[in-house]
Amino acid sequence: MSKYDSSPFLALKAAYPEHEWLPWLFTTPPRNWSDSPEYRLKFWEWFSKEHGFTSLHDFYKLSSNEVEQLRRALLCKVNISIKFNHFCNV
C-alpha cells in the first residue's frame, strides 16, 4: 500500500483501471485530489446527477448554507452521497 501513498483510491485505480473510481466517496480520499481540474469537473458532474440537476441554472437553488455544508463535508471527508443536513459539523 505504500506504493500508493496509503491510498485505497490509488491502489484500486491501478488494479482496476477500467472502473471509474470517485475519490470523494472514499473515507480517506487521496491527498490533493481536488487540485486536479479533471476530478473537480467529475465531482460537479457527479453532484449534479446525484441531485437531479439538469442545467447549470439548477445550482442557483443551493443556499449558501448548503454550499458551506458541502465544503465542510469535503474537508472532513464525509461520504457526500448523504443528504446535506447530515454532514459533519467542523
Chimera marker file (.cmm) of the C-alpha trace (Angstrom):
<marker_set name="trace">
<marker id="1" x="0.000" y="0.000" z="0.000" r="1" g="1" b="0" radius="0.5"/>
<marker id="2" x="2.964" y="2.341" z="0.486" r="1" g="1" b="0" radius="0.5"/>
<marker id="3" x="3.404" y="2.219" z="-3.281" r="1" g="1" b="0" radius="0.5"/>
<marker id="4" x="0.086" y="4.064" z="-3.498" r="1" g="1" b="0" radius="0.5"/>
<marker id="5" x="0.729" y="6.558" z="-0.690" r="1" g="1" b="0" radius="0.5"/>
<marker id="6" x="-1.580" y="4.550" z="1.643" r="1" g="1" b="0" radius="0.5"/>
<marker id="7" x="-4.499" y="5.444" z="-0.630" r="1" g="1" b="0" radius="0.5"/>
<marker id="8" x="-7.181" y="2.824" z="-1.325" r="1" g="1" b="0" radius="0.5"/>
<marker id="9" x="-8.336" y="5.009" z="-4.218" r="1" g="1" b="0" radius="0.5"/>
<marker id="10" x="-4.927" y="4.946" z="-5.932" r="1" g="1" b="0" radius="0.5"/>
<marker id="11" x="-4.480" y="1.214" z="-5.291" r="1" g="1" b="0" radius="0.5"/>
<marker id="12" x="-7.913" y="0.356" z="-6.698" r="1" g="1" b="0" radius="0.5"/>
<marker id="13" x="-7.463" y="2.715" z="-9.629" r="1" g="1" b="0" radius="0.5"/>
<marker id="14" x="-4.225" y="0.897" z="-10.507" r="1" g="1" b="0" radius="0.5"/>
<marker id="15" x="-5.716" y="-2.575" z="-10.016" r="1" g="1" b="0" radius="0.5"/>
<marker id="16" x="-8.997" y="-1.880" z="-11.832" r="1" g="1" b="0" radius="0.5"/>
<marker id="17" x="-8.362" y="0.929" z="-14.331" r="1" g="1" b="0" radius="0.5"/>
<marker id="18" x="-11.489" y="0.059" z="-16.309" r="1" g="1" b="0" radius="0.5"/>
<marker id="19" x="-13.691" y="1.238" z="-13.411" r="1" g="1" b="0" radius="0.5"/>
<marker id="20" x="-14.327" y="4.933" z="-12.800" r="1" g="1" b="0" radius="0.5"/>
<marker id="21" x="-13.343" y="5.425" z="-9.165" r="1" g="1" b="0" radius="0.5"/>
<marker id="22" x="-14.633" y="8.565" z="-7.467" r="1" g="1" b="0" radius="0.5"/>
<marker id="23" x="-12.079" y="9.786" z="-4.923" r="1" g="1" b="0" radius="0.5"/>
<marker id="24" x="-14.527" y="11.914" z="-2.914" r="1" g="1" b="0" radius="0.5"/>
<marker id="25" x="-16.580" y="8.833" z="-1.999" r="1" g="1" b="0" radius="0.5"/>
<marker id="26" x="-13.693" y="7.191" z="-0.156" r="1" g="1" b="0" radius="0.5"/>
<marker id="27" x="-13.496" y="7.703" z="3.599" r="1" g="1" b="0" radius="0.5"/>
<marker id="28" x="-9.897" y="8.759" z="3.058" r="1" g="1" b="0" radius="0.5"/>
<marker id="29" x="-9.542" y="10.239" z="-0.417" r="1" g="1" b="0" radius="0.5"/>
<marker id="30" x="-6.071" y="10.718" z="-1.863" r="1" g="1" b="0" radius="0.5"/>
<marker id="31" x="-4.276" y="13.867" z="-0.826" r="1" g="1" b="0" radius="0.5"/>
<marker id="32" x="-4.878" y="16.839" z="-3.080" r="1" g="1" b="0" radius="0.5"/>
<marker id="33" x="-7.448" y="15.076" z="-5.252" r="1" g="1" b="0" radius="0.5"/>
<marker id="34" x="-9.364" y="18.328" z="-5.515" r="1" g="1" b="0" radius="0.5"/>
<marker id="35" x="-6.317" y="20.054" z="-7.025" r="1" g="1" b="0" radius="0.5"/>
<marker id="36" x="-6.994" y="18.154" z="-10.224" r="1" g="1" b="0" radius="0.5"/>
<marker id="37" x="-9.229" y="20.077" z="-12.672" r="1" g="1" b="0" radius="0.5"/>
<marker id="38" x="-10.312" y="16.698" z="-14.073" r="1" g="1" b="0" radius="0.5"/>
<marker id="39" x="-11.581" y="15.481" z="-10.691" r="1" g="1" b="0" radius="0.5"/>
<marker id="40" x="-13.165" y="18.816" z="-9.805" r="1" g="1" b="0" radius="0.5"/>
<marker id="41" x="-15.169" y="18.638" z="-13.039" r="1" g="1" b="0" radius="0.5"/>
<marker id="42" x="-16.069" y="14.985" z="-12.419" r="1" g="1" b="0" radius="0.5"/>
<marker id="43" x="-17.165" y="15.863" z="-8.875" r="1" g="1" b="0" radius="0.5"/>
<marker id="44" x="-19.537" y="18.586" z="-10.064" r="1" g="1" b="0" radius="0.5"/>
<marker id="45" x="-20.901" y="16.334" z="-12.808" r="1" g="1" b="0" radius="0.5"/>
<marker id="46" x="-21.491" y="13.594" z="-10.226" r="1" g="1" b="0" radius="0.5"/>
<marker id="47" x="-23.002" y="16.073" z="-7.754" r="1" g="1" b="0" radius="0.5"/>
<marker id="48" x="-25.366" y="17.433" z="-10.445" r="1" g="1" b="0" radius="0.5"/>
<marker id="49" x="-26.531" y="13.939" z="-11.355" r="1" g="1" b="0" radius="0.5"/>
<marker id="50" x="-26.982" y="12.902" z="-7.691" r="1" g="1" b="0" radius="0.5"/>
<marker id="51" x="-29.153" y="15.946" z="-7.029" r="1" g="1" b="0" radius="0.5"/>
<marker id="52" x="-31.160" y="15.776" z="-10.249" r="1" g="1" b="0" radius="0.5"/>
<marker id="53" x="-29.689" y="18.938" z="-11.716" r="1" g="1" b="0" radius="0.5"/>
<marker id="54" x="-30.290" y="19.214" z="-15.441" r="1" g="1" b="0" radius="0.5"/>
<marker id="55" x="-28.645" y="22.559" z="-16.103" r="1" g="1" b="0" radius="0.5"/>
<marker id="56" x="-26.129" y="24.914" z="-14.542" r="1" g="1" b="0" radius="0.5"/>
<marker id="57" x="-29.072" y="27.111" z="-13.596" r="1" g="1" b="0" radius="0.5"/>
<marker id="58" x="-30.057" y="24.461" z="-11.010" r="1" g="1" b="0" radius="0.5"/>
<marker id="59" x="-27.046" y="25.442" z="-8.904" r="1" g="1" b="0" radius="0.5"/>
<marker id="60" x="-28.876" y="28.671" z="-8.039" r="1" g="1" b="0" radius="0.5"/>
<marker id="61" x="-31.198" y="26.500" z="-5.939" r="1" g="1" b="0" radius="0.5"/>
<marker id="62" x="-28.387" y="25.815" z="-3.470" r="1" g="1" b="0" radius="0.5"/>
<marker id="63" x="-28.378" y="28.061" z="-0.442" r="1" g="1" b="0" radius="0.5"/>
<marker id="64" x="-25.124" y="29.487" z="0.883" r="1" g="1" b="0" radius="0.5"/>
<marker id="65" x="-25.664" y="27.263" z="3.937" r="1" g="1" b="0" radius="0.5"/>
<marker id="66" x="-25.833" y="24.145" z="1.737" r="1" g="1" b="0" radius="0.5"/>
<marker id="67" x="-22.665" y="25.175" z="-0.107" r="1" g="1" b="0" radius="0.5"/>
<marker id="68" x="-20.904" y="25.693" z="3.241" r="1" g="1" b="0" radius="0.5"/>
<marker id="69" x="-22.085" y="22.298" z="4.482" r="1" g="1" b="0" radius="0.5"/>
<marker id="70" x="-20.795" y="20.710" z="1.291" r="1" g="1" b="0" radius="0.5"/>
<marker id="71" x="-17.425" y="22.413" z="1.744" r="1" g="1" b="0" radius="0.5"/>
<marker id="72" x="-17.229" y="21.192" z="5.332" r="1" g="1" b="0" radius="0.5"/>
<marker id="73" x="-18.194" y="17.686" z="4.319" r="1" g="1" b="0" radius="0.5"/>
<marker id="74" x="-15.403" y="17.585" z="1.767" r="1" g="1" b="0" radius="0.5"/>
<marker id="75" x="-12.953" y="18.901" z="4.337" r="1" g="1" b="0" radius="0.5"/>
<marker id="76" x="-13.902" y="16.308" z="6.944" r="1" g="1" b="0" radius="0.5"/>
<marker id="77" x="-14.028" y="13.526" z="4.329" r="1" g="1" b="0" radius="0.5"/>
<marker id="78" x="-17.622" y="12.529" z="4.930" r="1" g="1" b="0" radius="0.5"/>
<marker id="79" x="-19.336" y="10.434" z="2.301" r="1" g="1" b="0" radius="0.5"/>
<marker id="80" x="-21.148" y="13.191" z="0.415" r="1" g="1" b="0" radius="0.5"/>
<marker id="81" x="-23.805" y="10.940" z="-1.029" r="1" g="1" b="0" radius="0.5"/>
<marker id="82" x="-25.840" y="11.554" z="2.135" r="1" g="1" b="0" radius="0.5"/>
<marker id="83" x="-28.209" y="14.493" z="2.472" r="1" g="1" b="0" radius="0.5"/>
<marker id="84" x="-26.859" y="17.973" z="3.235" r="1" g="1" b="0" radius="0.5"/>
<marker id="85" x="-28.298" y="18.137" z="6.734" r="1" g="1" b="0" radius="0.5"/>
<marker id="86" x="-26.359" y="15.039" z="7.793" r="1" g="1" b="0" radius="0.5"/>
<marker id="87" x="-22.902" y="16.439" z="7.080" r="1" g="1" b="0" radius="0.5"/>
<marker id="88" x="-20.435" y="16.693" z="9.904" r="1" g="1" b="0" radius="0.5"/>
<marker id="89" x="-20.009" y="19.954" z="11.728" r="1" g="1" b="0" radius="0.5"/>
<marker id="90" x="-16.441" y="21.194" z="11.534" r="1" g="1" b="0" radius="0.5"/>
<link id1="1" id2="2" r="1" g="1" b="0" radius="0.2"/>
<link id1="2" id2="3" r="1" g="1" b="0" radius="0.2"/>
<link id1="3" id2="4" r="1" g="1" b="0" radius="0.2"/>
<link id1="4" id2="5" r="1" g="1" b="0" radius="0.2"/>
<link id1="5" id2="6" r="1" g="1" b="0" radius="0.2"/>
<link id1="6" id2="7" r="1" g="1" b="0" radius="0.2"/>
<link id1="7" id2="8" r="1" g="1" b="0" radius="0.2"/>
<link id1="8" id2="9" r="1" g="1" b="0" radius="0.2"/>
<link id1="9" id2="10" r="1" g="1" b="0" radius="0.2"/>
<link id1="10" id2="11" r="1" g="1" b="0" radius="0.2"/>
<link id1="11" id2="12" r="1" g="1" b="0" radius="0.2"/>
<link id1="12" id2="13" r="1" g="1" b="0" radius="0.2"/>
<link id1="13" id2="14" r="1" g="1" b="0" radius="0.2"/>
<link id1="14" id2="15" r="1" g="1" b="0" radius="0.2"/>
<link id1="15" id2="16" r="1" g="1" b="0" radius="0.2"/>
<link id1="16" id2="17" r="1" g="1" b="0" radius="0.2"/>
<link id1="17" id2="18" r="1" g="1" b="0" radius="0.2"/>
<link id1="18" id2="19" r="1" g="1" b="0" radius="0.2"/>
<link id1="19" id2="20" r="1" g="1" b="0" radius="0.2"/>
<link id1="20" id2="21" r="1" g="1" b="0" radius="0.2"/>
<link id1="21" id2="22" r="1" g="1" b="0" radius="0.2"/>
<link id1="22" id2="23" r="1" g="1" b="0" radius="0.2"/>
<link id1="23" id2="24" r="1" g="1" b="0" radius="0.2"/>
<link id1="24" id2="25" r="1" g="1" b="0" radius="0.2"/>
<link id1="25" id2="26" r="1" g="1" b="0" radius="0.2"/>
<link id1="26" id2="27" r="1" g="1" b="0" radius="0.2"/>
<link id1="27" id2="28" r="1" g="1" b="0" radius="0.2"/>
<link id1="28" id2="29" r="1" g="1" b="0" radius="0.2"/>
<link id1="29" id2="30" r="1" g="1" b="0" radius="0.2"/>
<link id1="30" id2="31" r="1" g="1" b="0" radius="0.2"/>
<link id1="31" id2="32" r="1" g="1" b="0" radius="0.2"/>
<link id1="32" id2="33" r="1" g="1" b="0" radius="0.2"/>
<link id1="33" id2="34" r="1" g="1" b="0" radius="0.2"/>
<link id1="34" id2="35" r="1" g="1" b="0" radius="0.2"/>
<link id1="35" id2="36" r="1" g="1" b="0" radius="0.2"/>
<link id1="36" id2="37" r="1" g="1" b="0" radius="0.2"/>
<link id1="37" id2="38" r="1" g="1" b="0" radius="0.2"/>
<link id1="38" id2="39" r="1" g="1" b="0" radius="0.2"/>
<link id1="39" id2="40" r="1" g="1" b="0" radius="0.2"/>
<link id1="40" id2="41" r="1" g="1" b="0" radius="0.2"/>
<link id1="41" id2="42" r="1" g="1" b="0" radius="0.2"/>
<link id1="42" id2="43" r="1" g="1" b="0" radius="0.2"/>
<link id1="43" id2="44" r="1" g="1" b="0" radius="0.2"/>
<link id1="44" id2="45" r="1" g="1" b="0" radius="0.2"/>
<link id1="45" id2="46" r="1" g="1" b="0" radius="0.2"/>
<link id1="46" id2="47" r="1" g="1" b="0" radius="0.2"/>
<link id1="47" id2="48" r="1" g="1" b="0" radius="0.2"/>
<link id1="48" id2="49" r="1" g="1" b="0" radius="0.2"/>
<link id1="49" id2="50" r="1" g="1" b="0" radius="0.2"/>
<link id1="50" id2="51" r="1" g="1" b="0" radius="0.2"/>
<link id1="51" id2="52" r="1" g="1" b="0" radius="0.2"/>
<link id1="52" id2="53" r="1" g="1" b="0" radius="0.2"/>
<link id1="53" id2="54" r="1" g="1" b="0" radius="0.2"/>
<link id1="54" id2="55" r="1" g="1" b="0" radius="0.2"/>
<link id1="55" id2="56" r="1" g="1" b="0" radius="0.2"/>
<link id1="56" id2="57" r="1" g="1" b="0" radius="0.2"/>
<link id1="57" id2="58" r="1" g="1" b="0" radius="0.2"/>
<link id1="58" id2="59" r="1" g="1" b="0" radius="0.2"/>
<link id1="59" id2="60" r="1" g="1" b="0" radius="0.2"/>
<link id1="60" id2="61" r="1" g="1" b="0" radius="0.2"/>
<link id1="61" id2="62" r="1" g="1" b="0" radius="0.2"/>
<link id1="62" id2="63" r="1" g="1" b="0" radius="0.2"/>
<link id1="63" id2="64" r="1" g="1" b="0" radius="0.2"/>
<link id1="64" id2="65" r="1" g="1" b="0" radius="0.2"/>
<link id1="65" id2="66" r="1" g="1" b="0" radius="0.2"/>
<link id1="66" id2="67" r="1" g="1" b="0" radius="0.2"/>
<link id1="67" id2="68" r="1" g="1" b="0" radius="0.2"/>
<link id1="68" id2="69" r="1" g="1" b="0" radius="0.2"/>
<link id1="69" id2="70" r="1" g="1" b="0" radius="0.2"/>
<link id1="70" id2="71" r="1" g="1" b="0" radius="0.2"/>
<link id1="71" id2="72" r="1" g="1" b="0" radius="0.2"/>
<link id1="72" id2="73" r="1" g="1" b="0" radius="0.2"/>
<link id1="73" id2="74" r="1" g="1" b="0" radius="0.2"/>
<link id1="74" id2="75" r="1" g="1" b="0" radius="0.2"/>
<link id1="75" id2="76" r="1" g="1" b="0" radius="0.2"/>
<link id1="76" id2="77" r="1" g="1" b="0" radius="0.2"/>
<link id1="77" id2="78" r="1" g="1" b="0" radius="0.2"/>
<link id1="78" id2="79" r="1" g="1" b="0" radius="0.2"/>
<link id1="79" id2="80" r="1" g="1" b="0" radius="0.2"/>
<link id1="80" id2="81" r="1" g="1" b="0" radius="0.2"/>
<link id1="81" id2="82" r="1" g="1" b="0" radius="0.2"/>
<link id1="82" id2="83" r="1" g="1" b="0" radius="0.2"/>
<link id1="83" id2="84" r="1" g="1" b="0" radius="0.2"/>
<link id1="84" id2="85" r="1" g="1" b="0" radius="0.2"/>
<link id1="85" id2="86" r="1" g="1" b="0" radius="0.2"/>
<link id1="86" id2="87" r="1" g="1" b="0" radius="0.2"/>
<link id1="87" id2="88" r="1" g="1" b="0" radius="0.2"/>
<link id1="88" id2="89" r="1" g="1" b="0" radius="0.2"/>
<link id1="89" id2="90" r="1" g="1" b="0" radius="0.2"/>
</marker_set>
